[in-house]
Amino acid sequence: MEALLRQRVSDRTAWQRMLRGPLPSQDLPAWRDRLLEEFAPELAALRERFGADSMRVPEETTVARFDYPLPEAPTRLVALDATARPETSGQLLGMKGQYLMLDTGVINPRRHGGHEFELSVTPPTRRQLGLF
């Protein structure tokens, strides 16, 4: 089914645009309904091949909303590559989806599957806490 949908729906993420700020809201149930209608013949063929219970579409859906607050929107987004630069440091500014946003750049841990990461945390200074 995934290979079928991939023919017309890109699974690529414009990560820089996503991390820079809020994206327009999408009506996900409407997208699902449109794709089910558009691919109805192909989905019927898959059900015939693999059995009627091989795919189920829930009657009701719940859309979850995730908010990733950042102290400020990043102005410059640089992808950090753990393979090219094994030691990277920086202050964690926030997370959005699978991306860790540091003051030195952005790292996508999923891109580095199989790598081992070590994270160290230091207590915030009084300035970072907003006391001075």
ROSE-961599 format. One record per atom (N, C-alpha, C): residue in three letters; chain; atom name; x, y, z. Coordinates in pm, whole numbers, plus 50000, padded with zeros to 5 digits. Each point is the difference from the previous one (the first is absolute). Layout:
N
 res chain atom  east north    up
 Ala     A   CA     X     Y     Z
...
# end
This chain:
132
 res chain atom  east north    up
 Met     A    N 50082 49882 50000
 Met     A   CA 49918 50118 50000
 Met     A    C 50087 50126 50000
 Glu     A    N 50107 49995 50080
 Glu     A   CA 50090 50115 50005
 Glu     A    C 50062 50028 49864
 Ala     A    N 50043 49895 49931
 Ala     A   CA 50060 50017 49867
 Ala     A    C 49898 50058 49903
 Leu     A    N 49876 49962 50015
 Leu     A   CA 49893 50052 49914
 Leu     A    C 49980 50150 50023
 Leu     A    N 49989 50040 50126
 Leu     A   CA 49978 50141 50033
 Leu     A    C 50120 50086 49961
 Arg     A    N 50119 49943 50011
 Arg     A   CA 50122 50074 49969
 Arg     A    C 50005 50045 49854
 Gln     A    N 49921 49936 49914
 Gln     A   CA 49997 50038 49859
 Gln     A    C 49951 50144 49982
 Arg     A    N 49912 50047 50089
 Arg     A   CA 49943 50135 49983
 Arg     A    C 50016 50090 50121
 Val     A    N 50044 49945 50113
 Val     A   CA 50016 50081 50121
 Val     A    C 50146 49992 50044
 Ser     A    N 50068 50112 50002
 Ser     A   CA 50140 50002 50039
 Ser     A    C 50014 49979 50151
 Asp     A    N 50098 49921 50038
 Asp     A   CA 50027 49983 50142
 Asp     A    C 50126 50077 50042
 Arg     A    N 50042 50089 49916
 Arg     A   CA 50115 50085 50030
 Arg     A    C 49955 50118 50086
 Thr     A    N 50082 50037 50094
 Thr     A   CA 49969 50112 50089
 Thr     A    C 50085 50119 49963
 Ala     A    N 49936 50114 49983
 Ala     A   CA 50073 50126 49983
 Ala     A    C 50036 50047 50141
 Trp     A    N 50103 49938 50058
 Trp     A   CA 50027 50018 50142
 Trp     A    C 50034 50144 50036
 Gln     A    N 50069 50073 49913
 Gln     A   CA 50033 50139 50033
 Gln     A    C 49873 50083 50015
 Arg     A    N 49907 49983 49908
 Arg     A   CA 49875 50076 50006
 Arg     A    C 49919 49961 50124
 Met     A    N 49998 49870 50031
 Met     A   CA 49925 49952 50116
 Met     A    C 50057 50057 50130
 Leu     A    N 50134 50008 50008
 Leu     A   CA 50062 50044 50124
 Leu     A    C 49999 50152 50017
 Arg     A    N 49984 50074 49892
 Arg     A   CA 50003 50146 50009
 Arg     A    C 49877 50059 50066
 Gly     A    N 49890 49934 49990
 Gly     A   CA 49881 50058 50059
 Gly     A    C 49878 49915 49976
 Pro     A    N 49885 50051 50040
 Pro     A   CA 49878 49921 49985
 Pro     A    C 49964 49980 49853
 Leu     A    N 49953 49882 49971
 Leu     A   CA 49954 49967 49865
 Leu     A    C 49848 50015 49996
 Pro     A    N 49945 50020 49882
 Pro     A   CA 49855 50008 49991
 Pro     A    C 49936 49869 50046
 Ser     A    N 49890 50012 50066
 Ser     A   CA 49928 49883 50049
 Ser     A    C 49944 49920 49883
 Gln     A    N 50001 49869 50013
 Gln     A   CA 49948 49911 49896
 Gln     A    C 49881 49921 50056
 Asp     A    N 49901 49977 49919
 Asp     A   CA 49885 49918 50039
 Asp     A    C 50036 49855 49967
 Leu     A    N 50060 49930 50096
 Leu     A   CA 50050 49865 49975
 Leu     A    C 49889 49899 49969
 Pro     A    N 49886 50004 50069
 Pro     A   CA 49892 49907 49960
 Pro     A    C 49955 50022 49856
 Ala     A    N 49996 50123 49954
 Ala     A   CA 49962 50027 49861
 Ala     A    C 50106 49945 49903
 Trp     A    N 50128 50013 50036
 Trp     A   CA 50108 49943 49918
 Trp     A    C 49981 49848 49990
 Arg     A    N 49976 49936 50115
 Arg     A   CA 49981 49855 50001
 Arg     A    C 49885 49960 49909
 Asp     A    N 49886 50069 50013
 Asp     A   CA 49882 49966 49920
 Asp     A    C 50028 50018 49851
 Arg     A    N 50070 50108 49965
 Arg     A   CA 50031 50025 49860
 Arg     A    C 50091 49890 49943
 Leu     A    N 50103 49961 50079
 Leu     A   CA 50092 49896 49953
 Leu     A    C 49931 49864 49990
 Leu     A    N 49912 49970 50095
 Leu     A   CA 49926 49873 49993
 Leu     A    C 49914 49995 49875
 Glu     A    N 49940 50113 49967
 Glu     A   CA 49917 50005 49879
 Glu     A    C 50086 49990 49874
 Glu     A    N 50110 50074 49999
 Glu     A   CA 50089 50002 49883
 Glu     A    C 50062 49863 49972
 Phe     A    N 50033 49927 50106
 Phe     A   CA 50065 49870 49985
 Phe     A    C 49904 49883 50018
 Ala     A    N 49871 50022 49994
 Ala     A   CA 49901 49894 50025
 Ala     A    C 50024 49875 49916
 Pro     A    N 50021 50012 49869
 Pro     A   CA 50021 49877 49921
 Pro     A    C 50126 49923 50042
 Glu     A    N 50108 50074 50024
 Glu     A   CA 50126 49934 50039
 Glu     A    C 49987 49935 50139
 Leu     A    N 49931 50066 50092
 Leu     A   CA 49981 49945 50134
 Leu     A    C 49911 49876 49995
 Ala     A    N 49899 50004 49913
 Ala     A   CA 49913 49882 49983
 Ala     A    C 50082 49882 49948
 Ala     A    N 50092 50026 49908
 Ala     A   CA 50085 49893 49947
 Ala     A    C 50090 49942 50109
 Leu     A    N 50052 50087 50087
 Leu     A   CA 50084 49951 50110
 Leu     A    C 49919 49916 50098
 Arg     A    N 49877 50044 50029
 Arg     A   CA 49914 49922 50090
 Arg     A    C 49968 49862 49939
 Glu     A    N 49977 49999 49871
 Glu     A   CA 49971 49873 49932
 Glu     A    C 50123 49908 50005
 Arg     A    N 50115 50058 49983
 Arg     A   CA 50123 49920 49999
 Arg     A    C 50038 49948 50139
 Phe     A    N 49987 50089 50103
 Phe     A   CA 50048 49964 50135
 Phe     A    C 49888 49968 50099
 Gly     A    N 49875 50012 49958
 Gly     A   CA 49888 49970 50090
 Gly     A    C 49929 50127 50044
 Ala     A    N 49870 49986 50025
 Ala     A   CA 49916 50115 50034
 Ala     A    C 50045 50068 50130
 Asp     A    N 50056 49921 50093
 Asp     A   CA 50042 50057 50129
 Asp     A    C 50144 50050 50000
 Ser     A    N 50065 50001 49884
 Ser     A   CA 50140 50040 49995
 Ser     A    C 50019 50149 50023
 Met     A    N 49897 50079 49973
 Met     A   CA 50006 50146 50023
 Met     A    C 49870 50043 50064
 Arg     A    N 50012 50082 50101
 Arg     A   CA 49881 50053 50066
 Arg     A    C 50011 50151 50008
 Val     A    N 49892 50068 49971
 Val     A   CA 49994 50145 50013
 Val     A    C 49907 50030 50116
 Pro     A    N 50049 50064 50105
 Pro     A   CA 49914 50029 50115
 Pro     A    C 49882 50088 49960
 Glu     A    N 49886 49971 50059
 Glu     A   CA 49880 50081 49974
 Glu     A    C 50019 50143 50052
 Glu     A    N 50050 50009 50122
 Glu     A   CA 50018 50131 50062
 Glu     A    C 50150 50023 50021
 Thr     A    N 50040 50124 49986
 Thr     A   CA 50140 50033 50021
 Thr     A    C 50012 50112 50101
 Thr     A    N 50111 50000 50068
 Thr     A   CA 50033 50108 50092
 Thr     A    C 50130 50060 49950
 Val     A    N 50001 50128 49981
 Val     A   CA 50120 50068 49955
 Val     A    C 50070 50059 50122
 Ala     A    N 50126 49964 50018
 Ala     A   CA 50078 50052 50112
 Ala     A    C 50077 50122 49953
 Arg     A    N 50010 50098 50086
 Arg     A   CA 50075 50122 49969
 Arg     A    C 50119 50008 50095
 Phe     A    N 50116 50023 49944
 Phe     A   CA 50121 50011 50079
 Phe     A    C 50056 50141 49986
 Asp     A    N 50028 50064 50110
 Asp     A   CA 50061 50133 49998
 Asp     A    C 50142 49988 50051
 Tyr     A    N 50092 50063 49929
 Tyr     A   CA 50141 49998 50037
 Tyr     A    C 50045 50143 50022
 Pro     A    N 49980 50052 50121
 Pro     A   CA 50037 50140 50022
 Pro     A    C 50152 50019 49999
 Leu     A    N 50042 50109 49941
 Leu     A   CA 50141 50037 49999
 Leu     A    C 50011 50141 50057
 Pro     A    N 50109 50030 50069
 Pro     A   CA 50016 50135 50054
 Pro     A    C 49998 50105 49889
 Glu     A    N 50056 49965 49886
 Glu     A   CA 49998 50089 49883
 Glu     A    C 50016 49916 49875
 Ala     A    N 49944 50047 49891
 Ala     A   CA 50011 49927 49875
 Ala     A    C 50144 50004 49952
 Pro     A    N 50055 49888 49955
 Pro     A   CA 50138 50000 49952
 Pro     A    C 50013 50082 49872
 Thr     A    N 50110 50070 49989
 Thr     A   CA 50023 50082 49880
 Thr     A    C 50083 49924 49897
 Arg     A    N 50088 49914 50047
 Arg     A   CA 50087 49925 49909
 Arg     A    C 49995 49853 50040
 Leu     A    N 49967 49915 49905
 Leu     A   CA 49991 49858 50028
 Leu     A    C 50111 49926 49925
 Val     A    N 50087 49937 50076
 Val     A   CA 50111 49924 49944
 Val     A    C 49984 49856 50045
 Ala     A    N 50003 49908 49905
 Ala     A   CA 49992 49858 50033
 Ala     A    C 50133 49953 50055
 Leu     A    N 49997 49938 50117
 Leu     A   CA 50121 49944 50060
 Leu     A    C 50009 49854 49961
 Asp     A    N 50115 49959 49951
 Asp     A   CA 50022 49863 49955
 Asp     A    C 50093 49931 50098
 Ala     A    N 49946 49905 50076
 Ala     A   CA 50079 49930 50101
 Ala     A    C 50108 49913 49939
 Thr     A    N 49985 49961 49874
 Thr     A   CA 50102 49919 49934
 Thr     A    C 50121 50086 49964
 Ala     A    N 49974 50117 49946
 Ala     A   CA 50109 50089 49960
 Ala     A    C 50063 50069 50120
 Arg     A    N 49921 50024 50103
 Arg     A   CA 50047 50072 50118
 Arg     A    C 49954 49923 50124
 Pro     A    N 50076 49899 50042
 Pro     A   CA 49955 49911 50108
 Pro     A    C 49974 50070 50134
 Glu     A    N 50071 50109 50027
 Glu     A   CA 49977 50070 50127
 Glu     A    C 49933 50133 49970
 Thr     A    N 49880 50013 50050
 Thr     A   CA 49923 50122 49981
 Thr     A    C 49951 50045 50135
 Ser     A    N 50004 50128 50023
 Ser     A   CA 49947 50051 50126
 Ser     A    C 49914 50122 49971
 Gly     A    N 49918 50032 50093
 Gly     A   CA 49914 50117 49987
 Gly     A    C 49891 49997 50105
 Gln     A    N 49934 50110 50013
 Gln     A   CA 49890 50011 50095
 Gln     A    C 49872 49958 49930
 Leu     A    N 49926 49910 50062
 Leu     A   CA 49874 49955 49944
 Leu     A    C 49898 50112 50014
 Leu     A    N 49952 50048 49885
 Leu     A   CA 49899 50107 49999
 Leu     A    C 49860 49944 49999
 Gly     A    N 49982 49884 49937
 Gly     A   CA 49869 49940 49993
 Gly     A    C 50001 49879 49910
 Met     A    N 49885 49935 49991
 Met     A   CA 49984 49884 49914
 Met     A    C 49873 50020 49919
 Lys     A    N 50003 49953 49877
 Lys     A   CA 49882 50005 49917
 Lys     A    C 50000 49873 49917
 Gly     A    N 49899 49916 50023
 Gly     A   CA 49997 49871 49933
 Gly     A    C 50122 49921 50043
 Gln     A    N 50075 49950 49904
 Gln     A   CA 50118 49920 50030
 Gln     A    C 50127 50084 50005
 Tyr     A    N 49988 50130 49986
 Tyr     A   CA 50118 50088 49990
 Tyr     A    C 50034 50062 50135
 Leu     A    N 50130 49996 50033
 Leu     A   CA 50052 50068 50119
 Leu     A    C 50063 50130 49954
 Met     A    N 49950 50110 50051
 Met     A   CA 50048 50132 49958
 Met     A    C 50097 50053 50105
 Leu     A    N 50126 50009 49960
 Leu     A   CA 50105 50053 50085
 Leu     A    C 50034 50142 49955
 Asp     A    N 50070 50074 50085
 Asp     A   CA 50042 50133 49958
 Asp     A    C 50110 49994 49893
 Thr     A    N 50055 49881 49976
 Thr     A   CA 50104 49982 49898
 Thr     A    C 49947 49936 49872
 Gly     A    N 49876 49953 50001
 Gly     A   CA 49943 49937 49882
 Gly     A    C 49890 49902 50037
 Val     A    N 49959 49922 49904
 Val     A   CA 49889 49906 50017
 Val     A    C 50051 49859 49971
 Ile     A    N 49962 49906 50086
 Ile     A   CA 50038 49861 49977
 Ile     A    C 49874 49914 49991
 Asn     A    N 50001 49910 49906
 Asn     A   CA 49890 49907 49979
 Asn     A    C 50048 49862 50043
 Pro     A    N 49968 49957 50123
 Pro     A   CA 50050 49870 50048
 Pro     A    C 49957 49883 49912
 Arg     A    N 49883 50007 49938
 Arg     A   CA 49954 49889 49915
 Arg     A    C 50092 49981 49879
 Arg     A    N 50060 50108 49955
 Arg     A   CA 50092 49991 49886
 Arg     A    C 50124 49919 50036
 His     A    N 50030 49994 50128
 His     A   CA 50121 49934 50046
 His     A    C 49968 49869 50072
 Gly     A    N 49905 49924 49945
 Gly     A   CA 49965 49871 50058
 Gly     A    C 50123 49912 50010
 Gly     A    N 50017 49934 50112
 Gly     A   CA 50117 49914 50021
 Gly     A    C 50113 50071 50069
 His     A    N 49998 50132 50005
 His     A   CA 50103 50074 50073
 His     A    C 49966 49999 50148
 Glu     A    N 50100 50014 50081
 Glu     A   CA 49980 50010 50143
 Glu     A    C 50026 50145 50042
 Phe     A    N 49906 50058 50072
 Phe     A   CA 50013 50139 50044
 Phe     A    C 50018 50006 50150
 Glu     A    N 50077 50095 50042
 Glu     A   CA 50016 50026 50143
 Glu     A    C 49958 50144 50024
 Leu     A    N 49915 50020 50097
 Leu     A   CA 49947 50133 50030
 Leu     A    C 50041 50037 50141
 Ser     A    N 50057 50117 50015
 Ser     A   CA 50030 50047 50135
 Ser     A    C 49922 50128 50025
 Val     A    N 49953 50013 50120
 Val     A   CA 49918 50114 50038
 Val     A    C 50069 50074 50112
 Thr     A    N 50009 50130 49985
 Thr     A   CA 50056 50083 50106
 Thr     A    C 49889 50087 50057
 Pro     A    N 50007 50030 50129
 Pro     A   CA 49895 50084 50059
 Pro     A    C 50001 50138 49936
 Pro     A    N 49884 50061 49986
 Pro     A   CA 49995 50134 49941
 Pro     A    C 50062 50104 50092
 Thr     A    N 50055 50104 49941
 Thr     A   CA 50054 50109 50079
 Thr     A    C 49886 50091 50043
 Arg     A    N 50029 50090 50088
 Arg     A   CA 49897 50095 50045
 Arg     A    C 49949 50084 49883
 Arg     A    N 50090 50035 49909
 Arg     A   CA 49959 50079 49883
 Arg     A    C 49903 49920 49912
 Gln     A    N 50029 49870 49981
 Gln     A   CA 49912 49916 49919
 Gln     A    C 49863 49983 50065
 Leu     A    N 49997 50005 50132
 Leu     A   CA 49873 49990 50070
 Leu     A    C 49923 50130 49998
 Gly     A    N 50060 50106 49951
 Gly     A   CA 49933 50129 49994
 Gly     A    C 50002 50077 50132
 Leu     A    N 50097 49968 50086
 Leu     A   CA 50007 50067 50131
 Leu     A    C 50073 50132 49991
 Phe     A    N 50085 50021 49899
 Phe     A   CA 50075 50125 49991
 Phe     A    C 49988 50057 49861
# end
